[in-house]
Amino acid sequence: MKNNFWNGLGGWFKKTAQNIGRWFKSLFVSMDDKEPKLRTLIKKDSFIAVLSSLTSILIGVLFGFVLLLILNPGHALGGLGAMLTTGLSNPVSFANVLYSSTPLIMTGLAVGFAFRTGLFDIGAPGQYLMGAFFALYGAIILSLPWWVCLLLAMLGGAIMGAIPGIFKALLNVNEVITCIMFNWIGLFVVNLSISNIPPMLQSYYGSVQADRTVKLITVNESALIPRWGLDTLFGSNYMNIGFILAVLIAVVIFILLNKTTFGYELKACGFNKNSAKYAGINEKKSIILSMIIAGALAGIGGGFYYLSGVSQYQIAKVLQGVGFNGIPVALLASSNPIGIIFSALFVSYITVGGNAMQPEFAKEVIDIIISVIIYLSAFSLLFRNIIKKKIAERIEKKELKYQLKTPTSVGDEGHGVLPSEQEKEG
Amino acid sequence: MLGLNIFADLISGTILFAIPLLLVALGGMTSERSGTINIALEGIMIVGALAGCLFLRAVNTSLNGTIPNNPQLIMLAAILVAALAGGIFSLLLAFASINLKADQTIGGTALNMLAPAFAIVLAWAIQGQGQTTIYIPSWIAIRPENFGLIASATPGFWETVIFKSFYLTTPIALLILIVTTIVYNKTRFGLRLRSCGEHPQAADSLGINVYKMRYIGVLISGIFAGIGGLAFTVAAGSGFQSDVAGYGFLGLAVMIFGNWKPIRIFFAALFFALFKTLSGLASSIPFLPDFTGVANSQYIYLMLPYIVTMIVLALTSKSSRAPKAEGIPYDKGLR
């Protein structure tokens, strides 16, 4: 009995080891009449997309380094080091990276989702702002718990998203224009509302600052997103479960877009409105729904940022960059929801690094790098084609070599090097 | 008497802020009529303003506080510098969208992000750490003295209208408006440019070089927006602070409001500028509601032009005619 058990275990181990071995082998060598898996992988579009994004990033960072060299050669290397290592240098900075990446994931998802359904959601800043306002109103005035506030944020963003959707679907007004207009309308509405609801302002609670909202911790602690001990783990109160929730939402959006009929319908409308209509999809409904979902995503981002309790909303005359930064985040990830998690992390990582570059360099160097990266990704199609061509050439060359070395058929004289040698030996 | 003075202030302010909008919208029109969506106008304005202000600053520093003999000649040079910088910067958009057939909105977004960051970094590099505002000298304003008149201690109606904020950018913008209108409607070049935005394949079949025309369209839009950026900075009055407060995007709205036609754009620009000026003056104009009891009521007036634009767009979307081929990269091989 005992022996049997050990034999069984040994057999299992052997089998598993063999399987793993086979899998590794199948990466490089063709097995079961299939080509090597690595070769299949590098031919895939998603792999090429990642490679072209990485190329854009590399060129962007190199460009940034050259810029640092021109601006201040003595500190250039130190500046580059600060930019690339600060985010991982200590837990507090890392917490900062995660914290600022959370709203970026959401606005990136908003822009990316709209892109996938054929719309350009440049209204993310306004949707983000409205989400923030709804969340703060729920938290401060209505004293609601955090998750209800997040739902309110979603609602606020969805309303702002619905407007350009309706204008596009029913009145045929380009969504880019409506979005730009409503970014400003949203900003002014939020500013006007906050300044006219005194209990929302810091000044109502005995402070002199009338230009920002009150700290959540003083009025409604239950509105803070729970931290689950992450704050003590990282030693930073920037940490809460917002990041985890954002990642989960990204996964949900991925499934929605790629695995459901609903997502397929939305994508079909973006791809070709007329053929979608012909296939029986209500294209007007789809456009409005796409914008509502995109807006809701950006709105949640605003909720995540302000319900963390470390930032107060400040009345300003210009739109915040978080919404606009959703655009590069989405572009870098070719609008893939899972990719957006990583590109948001990247953007927030070098932004944290950029803050550490001061005072030798303005932190806006980072914006230059990001904009160079988007500029490059604007013609990523060109990049992709070049990379595809290079890979195809490579594979062709290898295949040619492979065919030269091993005889596939005896009758094939052009490639048959070995048969003649065999004959000699014989 | 007081009411009249405010009326004069209103007119002069409206003209002052209409000028950058007019220039930028005309630029956007030129670009879109040739087939390229130029969402980068905001960024181009910033670059133009940056170059113009840096030039003025350099001249002012070399003068050591003395007023130059011919300030308007220097202002003209600054305008040319701004135009040149805007033109060069717009070539980045032209290259990406015409040569590489990249997505025009994405390329434009990149340039919008690049410009303010570049301006801040350059301002730091030139003026020292943390000093992002570039101040412009006050002698660039055109005064009554320039025309042999004597400025009165209490300026009357006409003096306020004309000289309260009169800069060289104003006559130049009006000149550009007239020239553009004529070139658009009366010349062979204007017709060719428009045809490239409507049906580039047809234009190509008649021997028009679509790529060249689109390059020219984007370049002209860059030149106009560059001057517009300087005009905005001059109008804003507190020096260059690495942004133009969304006027590039507002210019796009003005362009659509004006239905891609120069004269209509002129009136649309005046309309937007009127509300912008009203938002600052509302409290001192008696017949306007001043929303007492509403904190920060200036936002109501700031919001109005956007809301009115949206209403107008909603009502006229049937008759609003954007150039048919705008936003689509021209590919010779396509039919």
Interface residues (C-beta under 8 A of the other chain):
Chain A: L67 L71 N72 F120 I122 F167 L171 N172 V173 N174 V176 I177 T178 I180 M181 F182 W184 I185 F188 V189 N191 L192 S195 N196 I315 K317 V318 L319 F324 I327 P328 L331 P359 F361 A362 E364 V365 I366 D367 I368 I370 S371 V372 I374 Y375 S377 A378 F379 L381 L382
Chain B: I39 L92 A96 L100 K101 A102 D103 T105 I106 G107 T109 A110 L111 M113 L114 P116 A117 F118 I120 V121 W124 A125 Q129 G130 T132 D243 A245 G246 F249 L252 A253 I256 V294 A295 N296 S297 Y299 I300 L302 M303 Y306 I307 T309 M310 L313 A314 S317 K318 A322
